[in-house]
Amino acid sequence: MPRALLLTGDAAEELDTMYPYYRVQEGGWDVDVSSRTMRDVQLVIHEFDPNSDAYVEKNGRKLPVDVPWAEVDVERYDALIIPGGRAPEWIRVDADVRRITEHFFARNLPIALVCHGAQVPAVYGLLKGRKTACFPPITGDMENAGATVIDAPDVVDGNLVSCRGWPDMPQFGRAMMELFSKSVDPASA
């Protein structure tokens, strides 16, 4: 059975995290959640409020962790998922997150980036020359990292699939599973 690694931390957006988590399982994959420690991750809910210039944030569910970043054996995994929220801005400074992310890019394995998840590979220079979707306010960051930002719900560029955020989940989920399935069974393309 193919296995995906979901790389996350506290303040990951709940829908950005849980939709891909369940979608890959629905598609016949195992998925392991990885964070800094084995403590449950505190997910957050981002809502758009007409009385706020930015989204508002509330605590969401807790997500159990299967393996800490330092113990991830990257050879066990066929795909990587990096959800959005505020987690990407702080997890990207960890040496093991870099090791894990670079492994998937170097081996051309499927990578799913949701919303702010693009911040992780961007900071390592891995999006240079690539097409990606992202949460619109970080478009400048992605362009400064050398990426071409596409304003669409499901951007596929080789082994990379991305979206702008949780409202894109229906289109993104289909594109993600097509890419993931094709990677383990070329006949399913």
Solvent accessible surface area in square Angstrom, and as a share of the most:
residue,aa,sasa,rsa
1,M,165,0.74
2,P,33,0.21
3,R,55,0.20
4,A,0,0.00
5,L,0,0.00
6,L,0,0.00
7,L,0,0.00
8,T,1,0.01
9,G,0,0.00
10,D,38,0.20
11,A,9,0.07
12,A,0,0.00
13,E,3,0.01
14,E,13,0.06
15,L,86,0.43
16,D,0,0.00
17,T,0,0.00
18,M,27,0.12
19,Y,73,0.28
20,P,0,0.00
21,Y,43,0.16
22,Y,127,0.48
23,R,54,0.20
24,V,0,0.00
25,Q,73,0.32
26,E,131,0.59
27,G,37,0.35
28,G,37,0.36
29,W,8,0.03
30,D,48,0.25
31,V,17,0.10
32,D,16,0.08
33,V,1,0.00
34,S,0,0.00
35,S,7,0.05
36,R,132,0.48
37,T,50,0.29
38,M,104,0.47
39,R,131,0.48
40,D,57,0.30
41,V,3,0.01
42,Q,30,0.13
43,L,0,0.00
44,V,5,0.03
45,I,52,0.26
46,H,11,0.05
47,E,74,0.33
48,F,118,0.49
49,D,51,0.26
50,P,134,0.84
51,N,143,0.73
52,S,41,0.26
53,D,164,0.85
54,A,66,0.51
55,Y,56,0.21
56,V,47,0.27
57,E,66,0.29
58,K,120,0.51
59,N,113,0.58
60,G,21,0.20
61,R,154,0.56
62,K,122,0.52
63,L,5,0.03
64,P,84,0.53
65,V,11,0.06
66,D,75,0.39
67,V,24,0.14
68,P,18,0.11
69,W,5,0.02
70,A,75,0.58
71,E,120,0.54
72,V,6,0.03
73,D,72,0.37
74,V,20,0.11
75,E,121,0.54
76,R,127,0.46
77,Y,9,0.03
78,D,47,0.24
79,A,0,0.00
80,L,0,0.00
81,I,0,0.00
82,I,1,0.00
83,P,2,0.01
84,G,0,0.00
85,G,1,0.01
86,R,99,0.36
87,A,1,0.01
88,P,1,0.00
89,E,82,0.37
90,W,88,0.31
91,I,1,0.00
92,R,67,0.25
93,V,125,0.72
94,D,40,0.21
95,A,84,0.65
96,D,36,0.19
97,V,0,0.00
98,R,110,0.40
99,R,91,0.33
100,I,0,0.00
101,T,0,0.00
102,E,58,0.26
103,H,14,0.06
104,F,0,0.00
105,F,26,0.11
106,A,83,0.64
107,R,132,0.48
108,N,106,0.54
109,L,47,0.23
110,P,3,0.02
111,I,0,0.00
112,A,0,0.00
113,L,1,0.00
114,V,0,0.00
115,C,12,0.07
116,H,19,0.08
117,G,0,0.00
118,A,0,0.00
119,Q,18,0.08
120,V,0,0.00
121,P,0,0.00
122,A,10,0.08
123,V,82,0.47
124,Y,25,0.09
125,G,43,0.41
126,L,43,0.21
127,L,0,0.00
128,K,155,0.66
129,G,68,0.66
130,R,50,0.18
131,K,102,0.43
132,T,0,0.00
133,A,1,0.01
134,C,3,0.02
135,F,32,0.13
136,P,76,0.48
137,P,100,0.63
138,I,12,0.06
139,T,38,0.22
140,G,38,0.36
141,D,76,0.40
142,M,2,0.01
143,E,96,0.43
144,N,135,0.69
145,A,24,0.19
146,G,32,0.31
147,A,8,0.06
148,T,72,0.42
149,V,33,0.19
150,I,62,0.32
151,D,112,0.58
152,A,24,0.19
153,P,30,0.19
154,D,54,0.28
155,V,10,0.06
156,V,77,0.44
157,D,34,0.18
158,G,57,0.55
159,N,9,0.04
160,L,0,0.00
161,V,0,0.00
162,S,0,0.00
163,C,0,0.00
164,R,65,0.24
165,G,4,0.04
166,W,64,0.23
167,P,85,0.54
168,D,9,0.04
169,M,9,0.04
170,P,72,0.45
171,Q,68,0.30
172,F,0,0.00
173,G,0,0.00
174,R,141,0.51
175,A,11,0.09
176,M,0,0.00
177,M,12,0.05
178,E,122,0.55
179,L,18,0.09
180,F,0,0.00
181,S,32,0.21
182,K,92,0.39
183,S,55,0.35
184,V,66,0.38
185,D,67,0.34
186,P,104,0.65
187,A,96,0.74
188,S,60,0.39
189,A,97,0.75
